[in-house]
């Protein structure tokens, strides 16, 4: 069964929600965070990325950064103000991006279920990133980043959503990227119905937020009652039928000593290549941008994926195994400094810009991993390659905060 735990959220008063709400801490650089928060003392980036308020040479993991985050959170509580719900609550959180809409259950989810595999993961985490968010949670005594979950939703929850979302939302804001964020607080009766309906769900899946959850699991031992609030993490669970995944594209800084013509010739000697194509590929193919031109590369030509496990059949893994490792000598994409990753929200134009400017030697456009693939890999307790999925639209930090 999947547990959802109502909590007394720390949140902005509705008229200040737009000023407080901020992009997730891990999707922007320090420079981008500074730009987004400039002129807005209420931006939650002052808490999630407190280094923006310190000297530019301050290391982002320095002790002073975490102390500043705690100070800034307390300052926001007074100035916005941020208020604490009188009673533990659950919420529906809706994202609208153009014609796309997805509505998830916002609340706290069980760390015990995460550690027992009821909440399944599909990525590995990095120790330094876990260290950072663990220290952030412990120092500010709150979980400020929201994990993005998905699940196979029963019909009862859709019916509850339809009824609850007829009411006036607690928050209704449109962010600078055009995404509309709506949040409804559930009535006591609807909360009970949601808890009961979710108890019939056997598995939840981490979509985006592996480091947030791993850090929450590590941080709970630092609190006096780890089975109380610290035994849960803040998350929003969206139905798998509404979850939208965009591709996570790649660039490589050099061609392992080859010229563009030599590299293209090597690729053509191994795989069928068609030049002058559109940049967005169908499933099963990749697109390669090299020397000002897009090329279609069919990586299944050698049939070496036949009979492979689930992960080996993913386009992103076939790219690694058939081009990156043998041709470009990229053994570990997590540590090779020549590798860069470009979220699908930036489009293929960004890939062209990086290559045309000389920032990269070659770029690769992929089809997105499907939600069905993500669930299948997770059910098999397998691990996807790093940077396989880009979830869009993103939740906003600062609207709902879980105090510990």
C-alpha atoms as one frame of an Amber mdcrd trajectory, in Angstrom:
protein
   0.000   0.000   0.000   1.087   3.589  -0.615   0.876   5.990   2.306   0.191
   9.711   2.057   0.546  11.818   5.182  -1.287  15.157   5.700   1.029  17.854
   7.037   0.854  21.399   8.399   2.363  23.232   5.470   4.346  26.414   5.819
   3.167  28.490   2.868   2.880  32.070   1.597  -0.311  34.023   1.958  -2.107
  33.697  -1.403  -1.498  37.273  -2.555   2.271  36.753  -2.223   2.489  33.279
  -3.763   3.643  34.513  -7.167   6.511  36.486  -5.643   7.684  33.564  -3.476
   7.369  30.670  -5.950  10.695  29.758  -7.553  12.132  27.230  -9.972  13.586
  24.066  -8.383  17.024  24.664  -6.898  18.750  22.165  -9.173  17.634  23.340
 -12.625  19.507  26.649 -12.621  23.113  27.721 -12.239  24.193  30.239  -9.615
  24.201  32.967 -12.249  20.707  32.051 -13.432  19.434  31.937  -9.840  20.888
  35.409  -9.195  19.182  36.771 -12.291  15.813  35.243 -11.435  15.886  36.532
  -7.849  17.235  39.988  -8.703  14.961  42.692  -7.355  12.698  40.175  -5.606
  13.577  39.747  -1.921  10.669  37.308  -1.540  11.924  34.766  -4.110  12.367
  31.343  -2.540  15.702  31.081  -4.312  17.073  33.081  -1.369  16.389  29.927
   0.688  17.024  27.120  -1.788  20.137  28.757  -3.292  21.274  31.039  -0.458
  24.750  31.428  -1.978  23.232  34.074  -4.271  23.227  36.415  -1.250  26.905
  35.825  -0.471  30.182  36.730  -2.141  30.484  35.282  -5.625  33.531  33.225
  -4.595  31.655  31.527  -1.726  31.608  27.760  -2.279  27.981  26.590  -2.674
  28.554  23.901  -0.025  30.243  26.187   2.531  28.830  26.238   6.083  27.835
  29.870   5.717  25.475  29.013   2.824  23.313  26.744   4.989  23.250  29.258
   7.846  22.210  31.941   5.381  19.417  29.697   4.070  18.010  29.326   7.597
  18.245  33.089   8.173  16.524  33.808   4.872  13.701  31.367   5.593  13.034
  33.041   8.928  13.125  36.451   7.223  10.564  35.280   4.649   8.302  33.991
   7.405   8.137  37.509   8.764   8.145  39.609   5.600   5.871  37.737   3.167
   4.488  36.451   5.532   4.658  32.666   5.443   1.948  31.024   7.538   1.482
  27.537   8.965  -1.748  25.647   8.255  -3.867  25.227  11.363  -4.512  21.559
  10.597  -2.556  18.869   8.698  -3.640  18.979   5.068  -3.347  17.377   1.639
  -3.579  19.233  -1.664  -4.210  18.837  -5.359  -1.464  20.608  -7.349  -2.221
  21.271 -11.028   0.226  22.326 -13.743  -1.065  23.842 -16.989   1.363  24.376
 -19.838  -0.469  25.355 -22.993  -2.785  22.479 -23.852  -1.043  20.127 -21.421
  -2.516  19.656 -17.938  -1.530  17.372 -15.071  -2.886  17.238 -11.528  -1.120
  15.502  -8.658  -1.588  14.715  -4.982   0.593  16.937  -2.793   1.441  15.657
   0.659   4.097  13.746   2.537   5.136  10.250   1.548   6.784   7.532   3.611
  10.570   7.244   3.812  10.104   3.686   5.136   8.222   2.818   1.925  11.028
   4.383  -0.103  13.618   2.273   1.692  11.492  -0.885   1.301  11.083  -0.368
  -2.449   7.376   0.458  -2.484   8.481   3.829  -3.825  10.755   2.815  -6.680
  13.725   4.675  -8.131  15.292   4.562 -11.602  18.444   6.660 -11.089  21.525
   6.554  -8.920  22.349   9.544  -6.757  25.605  11.409  -6.208  27.074  11.647
  -2.722  27.960  15.339  -2.996  24.433  16.289  -4.025  22.963  14.172  -1.215
  25.341  15.821   1.252  24.205  19.261   0.111  20.447  18.742   0.484  20.853
  16.724   3.690  22.688  19.648   5.285  20.082  22.046   3.888  17.208  20.051
   5.436  18.934  19.719   8.802  19.964  23.368   9.011  16.664  24.968   7.940
  14.675  22.214   9.718  12.424  21.801   6.710  12.082  20.047   3.387  11.803
  22.848   0.854  12.171  20.907  -2.415   9.234  18.887  -3.734   9.789  15.395
  -5.154   7.887  14.509  -8.341   6.296  11.044  -8.223   4.095   9.156 -10.652
   1.753   6.192 -10.255  -0.997   4.178 -11.897  -3.925   6.117 -10.499  -7.232
   4.440  -9.586 -10.486   5.948 -10.858 -11.493   7.018  -7.349  -8.741   9.634
  -7.240  -9.779  11.138 -10.571 -13.323  11.516  -9.232 -12.037  13.165  -6.054
  -9.907  15.523  -8.119 -12.831  16.549 -10.320 -14.901  17.466  -7.270 -12.162
  19.174  -5.244 -10.884  21.262  -8.132 -14.277  22.844  -8.738 -13.639  25.056
  -5.704 -11.634  28.269  -5.691  -7.930  27.311  -5.448  -5.697  28.364  -2.592
  -3.066  29.429  -5.155  -3.509  30.356  -8.799  -0.365  31.860 -10.308   1.254
  31.966 -13.724   5.041  31.760 -13.651   7.376  33.682 -15.924   7.673  30.655
 -18.242   3.919  30.714 -18.841   3.121  27.657 -16.724   0.048  28.047 -14.529
   0.218  26.597 -11.008  -3.006  25.910  -9.116  -3.217  24.402  -5.615  -6.371
  23.300  -3.796  -6.485  22.362  -0.092  -8.622  19.268   0.437 -11.493  19.113
   2.886 -11.258  16.653   5.772 -13.691  14.291   4.035 -11.731  14.376   0.769
  -8.459  13.835   2.631  -9.818  10.670   4.214 -11.025   9.448   0.814  -7.640
  10.158  -0.793  -5.729   8.320   1.940  -8.050   5.323   1.497  -7.802   5.349
  -2.308  -4.017   5.639  -2.322  -3.752   2.732   0.118  -4.932   0.543  -2.767
  -1.971   1.612  -4.928   0.831  -0.940  -4.687   3.707   1.155  -6.062   4.799
   4.765  -6.424   7.605   5.755  -8.791  10.156   8.544  -8.468  10.060  10.663
 -11.590  12.135  13.696 -10.585  13.675  14.154  -7.145  15.924  11.202  -6.357
  18.359  13.422  -4.455  15.585  15.161  -2.510  14.234  11.858  -1.254  17.620
  10.277  -0.554  18.587  13.381   1.409  15.354  13.312   3.402  16.065   9.681
   4.281  19.549  10.575   5.494  18.389  13.664   7.386  15.700  12.012   9.504
  18.195  10.501  11.927  19.215  14.058  12.860  15.801  14.842  14.363  14.615
  13.916  17.836  11.637  11.901  16.581  12.582  10.383  13.200   9.293   8.488
  13.026   7.266  11.722  13.198   7.460  14.398  10.476  11.055  13.504   9.613
   9.829  10.051   8.616   8.156  11.536   5.542   9.254  13.512   2.500   7.403
  16.222   0.593   6.115  15.176  -2.813   3.469  15.451  -5.497   2.269  12.244
  -7.197   0.882  12.590 -10.731  -0.987   9.896 -12.700   1.229   8.134 -15.235
  -1.237   9.049 -17.995  -0.638  12.774 -17.377   3.106  12.791 -16.669   5.059
  14.404 -19.507   8.673  13.465 -20.227  10.857  15.407 -22.646  14.174  14.186
 -24.081  17.472  14.852 -22.344  19.832  15.607 -25.230  23.632  15.452 -25.279
  26.647  17.253 -26.658  30.285  16.149 -26.741  33.161  18.627 -26.653  35.483
  16.889 -29.110  35.592  14.007 -31.580  38.337  11.965 -29.911  40.994  13.232
 -32.309  38.915  12.904 -35.511  37.819  15.643 -37.867  34.111  16.059 -38.584
  34.489  14.290 -41.923  36.427  11.408 -40.373  33.890  10.964 -37.569  30.956
  10.992 -39.990  32.712   8.421 -42.175  33.230   6.120 -39.179  29.572   6.420
 -38.181  28.478   5.697 -41.765  30.698   2.612 -41.875  28.734   1.118 -38.964
  25.174   2.430 -39.303  22.775   3.681 -41.967  22.988   7.490 -42.059  20.642
   9.899 -43.849  21.717  13.542 -44.033  19.651  16.719 -44.243  16.855  15.490
 -41.953  14.672  17.163 -39.333  16.276  17.366 -35.871  13.636  15.527 -33.806
  13.827  11.725 -34.182  11.183   9.027 -33.771  11.696   6.310 -31.175  14.462
   3.947 -32.196  16.552   6.534 -34.034  18.816   9.410 -33.069  19.628  12.679
 -34.791  23.216  13.928 -34.890  24.169  17.564 -35.518  27.660  17.804 -36.997
  29.356  20.567 -39.007  26.123  22.482 -39.545  23.940  19.582 -40.665  21.502
  17.125 -39.075  21.922  13.399 -39.772  19.643  10.480 -38.940  21.514   7.475
 -37.483  19.760   4.117 -37.215  21.502   2.380 -34.313  19.498  -0.810 -34.666
  21.183  -1.700 -37.942  23.542  -4.204 -36.318  20.710  -5.833 -34.282  22.950
  -5.966 -31.231  20.056  -4.867 -28.988  18.080  -8.009 -29.768  17.358  -9.892
 -26.578  18.859  -7.141 -24.411  17.510  -6.085 -21.038  15.124  -3.153 -20.732
  17.795  -0.532 -20.116  19.940  -1.683 -23.033  17.020  -1.127 -25.427  16.551
   2.519 -24.447  17.718   4.940 -27.152  19.889   6.786 -24.629  21.670   3.553
 -23.686  22.160   2.434 -27.277  23.717   5.813 -28.026  26.141   5.275 -25.159
  27.019   1.702 -26.117  27.287   2.167 -29.872  28.693   5.667 -30.387  29.858
   7.315 -27.184  31.948   4.485 -25.754  33.445   2.864 -28.893  33.801   5.926
 -31.149  34.111   8.973 -28.903  35.812   7.173 -25.983  33.243   8.415 -23.472
  33.283   5.654 -20.881  31.425   7.386 -18.028  29.119  10.233 -19.016  28.854
  11.321 -15.365  32.537  12.178 -15.101  33.769  12.886 -18.634  34.290  16.672
 -18.848  33.546  16.649 -22.575  29.908  15.698 -21.910  27.105  18.218 -21.518
  23.369  17.669 -21.204  20.572  19.816 -22.603  17.014  19.458 -21.338  14.396
  19.055 -24.025  12.621  22.222 -22.939  15.431  24.196 -24.638  14.732  22.585
 -28.003  17.108  21.451 -30.714  17.977  25.069 -31.486  20.153  25.067 -28.381
  22.040  22.024 -29.698  22.697  23.823 -32.972  23.868  26.936 -31.120  26.338
  24.997 -28.984  27.911  23.260 -31.984  27.861  26.286 -34.280  29.514  28.425
 -31.581  32.282  25.881 -31.023  31.163  25.078 -27.464  30.613  21.476 -28.592
  31.857  19.384 -31.497  28.738  17.278 -31.991  25.206  17.145 -30.591  22.680
  14.320 -30.344  18.902  14.696 -30.289  16.883  11.821 -28.823  13.258  10.790
 -28.569  11.929  11.036 -25.040  11.815   8.038 -22.730   8.145   7.100 -22.340
   6.371   6.854 -18.999   5.726   3.168 -19.731   9.486   2.637 -20.165  10.210
   4.452 -16.911   7.716   2.311 -14.984   8.980  -0.910 -16.587  12.618  -0.131
 -15.737  11.650   0.779 -12.176   9.552  -2.379 -11.765  12.585  -4.412 -12.844
  14.659  -2.638 -10.138  16.968  -1.468 -12.918  18.793   1.840 -13.285  18.645
   4.189 -16.261  21.733   6.041 -17.488  22.219   9.489 -15.915  20.232  12.329
 -17.470  17.766  10.075 -19.270  14.570  11.991 -18.490  13.529  15.644 -18.340
  10.138  16.204 -16.725   8.206  19.273 -17.772   6.498  21.361 -16.510   8.346
  21.717 -13.210   6.865  22.161  -9.748   7.709  25.408  -7.950   9.582  25.638
  -4.664   8.182  27.774  -1.853   4.458  27.173  -2.268   4.363  24.245   0.177
   7.116  23.670   2.759   7.324  20.672   5.096   8.537  21.750   8.549  10.354
  19.156  10.665
